[in-house]
Amino acid sequence: MPNSTIPVITIDGPTASGKGTVAHRVADHLGFHLLDSGALYRLTALSALRRGTNLTDEHAVAKVAEHLPARFNGGHIYLGTEDVSHAIRAEEVGNMASKIAALPSVRQALFALQLGFRETPGLVADGRDMGTVIFPGAKCKVFLTASVEARAQRRYKQLIDKGFSANMDDLLEDLQSRDARDTQRAVAPLVPAEGAHILDTSNMSVDEAVARVLDWYAHS
């Protein structure tokens, strides 16, 4: 099947909107491949931090991204042969990922890598610019959102469940800062794609959100 005819569902949205969980469940239901594009930026950040790369050197960080040995398998995220599913969720890594995601050369370095995830029978791609930049011709585009308070509560629970310490006030402030960076950056700012379905998950269960996305896809 030609690459351009392989169906793609894009699920974009801000941090902790629930897009990762929804994307994973939708992909499982349809038997599609999954692209967690945010993880690629976290993997780049983790790799750069471990290498001692100067994170203000855009060219050096882009080089790390360009040669990123990223792999997704069964819900696990690998950097080379190492399972870093847990390590990339640390707040330091998340904050750095948000900052380097604003660097044009880093985004360009990861562009081709992301396109390569489009394989039969289909792909669910979650991120911030999946429907606007990476897969603008996607069969079904979704923009997931939620109030910053609801997202902070989800993020708090995620971190505590994974054994990380967390402070609600700090999380609120951090999410607001990330939102500002993501929506105001010059390259690929966080906005709903043209024709995207808008889904506010503030008062919605994961099951309800997944059902809504599957219905939109079935009728797309």
N, C-alpha and C positions, 0 to 999 in steps of 0.2 A: 504493500500500500504506500503510495507517495506520502512523504512526510507531511505535506500541507493538508492532506485529507484526514489525518489522524485527529479525532476529536479531542478538544482541550476544554476543560472547565477552569476558569481562573477565579480565585477567591482572594481578594485584596482587603486590606483593612489595617487599622492601627494596632500597636502592641497590645496584647492580651484581650483582643476583641473576640477570641475564640476561633479564629480562622484556621489555626493549625489543627485543632481537634476536629472541627467540622470537615476540613479537607481530608484528613486521615480516614474518617468514617465514610465519607462519600467515595473515596478511592477504593476502600475495602468493599463497599457495597457493589460497585460497578466492576471491580476487578481491574481497575486502572492503575497505572504507575503514579507515584507521588513525587512532586518537587516541592521541598520546603526551602524556598529561596532565602528566607531569613537565616536559615541554618548555614547557608553558604557564606554570608557575611560574618556570622558568628565563628565559623570555621576559619575564615581569613583572619579575624581578630585574634582568635586563640593561637593560630600558627604564628602570627606576627609577634604576639606577646612572648611566646615561648622562644622565638628566635632572637628576641631583643631588637627587633626592627624598629627604627625610628618612626613612630606612628604619625609624625608631622611631615614625613617624606612621602609624598603621594606616589612618586614613581616606585619607591621601594615596596610600599604596601601593595601596589598594583602587581608587582612581580610575584609577590606571595600569592595573590589571588589567581594570577594567570596559570600558575603551576600547582594549583590546589588539588591534592589527591582525595577528593570528596566522594563518598559513596553512601547511599541509603539502602538499608536492607532490613525488612521485617520490623520496621519501627525504630531501628537503631541507626545511629549516624556515625560514620567512620571517617577518621583522618588517616589515610593510609590503611594500615591494618589495626589501628587502635580505635576501640569504641569510645567515643567522646560525647555520647548522648547526654551524660550528666555534666561533664566539664563545661560544655558550651552554654549551659543555662546559668552559670554564675553571673551575678550582676555586673561585675567588672567587664566580663566578656560582652554582655549585652549592651552596656553603655558604649564600649569601644566600637562594637559593630554598627551602632546607630551613627556614630561619628564618621567612620570610614565609608559608610554607605552614601555619604554626601559627596564623596570624591569621584569626579567624572571618570578618571582613568581606572579606578577600581571597578566601577559599574561596567565599563567597557570590557575589562578583562574577564568578567564573569558572564558576559552576554552570551557568547557562543556555548559556554558550558551549560547554561540553562536551556538553550534551544535543543541541546543533545538529549534532554530527558523526554522529548516528545517521541514516544515509541508506541507501537500497537500493543493492546487494543485502544489505548487512550491515556490521557494524562490529566491529573488534577494538580494545578500549580497554585501554591499559596504564597502570598508576599505583599508587596506594596505597589509594585508596578507591573504585575503579571498581565493585566488586561489593557494597560495603557502603552506599555513599551515592549515587553517580551513577546506576548501573544495577542496582539491587537485584533487578530482575526478569529479569536477563540469562539467556539460554538455557543458557549454560555459563560457570561461574566457576572460575578457577584461581588458586591462591596459590603463587607461585614463591619458593623460599627457597634458601639455600646458607650454608655456614659463613662467618664473617667473614673467615677466612684466604683461602678460595677467592675471595670477592668482592674482597678487596684485591688479589689477584694479577690478577684480570680488569681491575680499575680501573687498575692500574699499566700493564698492557699497552695498554689503550685510550688512556691519556694519552701514553705513549711513542710509540705508532703515529701519534697526531695531532700529534706535535711538541711536546708540553708536557713540562716537567720533572716528576719525581715521586719521592717518597721512600716506601718501603714502610711504615716505622714511622709516618710521618705519616698515610698512607692508612688504616692500621688504626685509629689513634686517631680519625680523622675519621669513619670508618664507624660506629664504636661510638657516637660522639656523635650522629650522624644517626639511628641506630637508636633511641637513647634518646629523642630529640626526637619521632621519628615515632610511637613506640609509646606515649609518655606524654602526648602533647598532649590537651587537653580536647576538641577538635573533630576528629571523624573520625580517630581513632587508627588506626595500621596494625595490622590484625588480619585473619585470614582471614574472608571472608564466609560467612554461613550456607549450607551445602551446597557450599562450594568444594572442589575437588580440590586436595590439597596435593602439591606436586612439589618435592623437594629435588634441585637440579641440581649439587651440590658435585662429584659424580663422574660427571656426565652430559654427553654432547656436545650441541651445539645441535640436531643432526639428531634425536637421541633425544628431546629435550624437545619439539621440534615435533611429532614423530610421536605422542607421548603426548597432547598437547593436541588434535590433530586427531582422534584416536581417541575421546577424551572427548566432543568436540563431535558426532561422528558418532553417538554413542550417547546423546546428551542428549535 
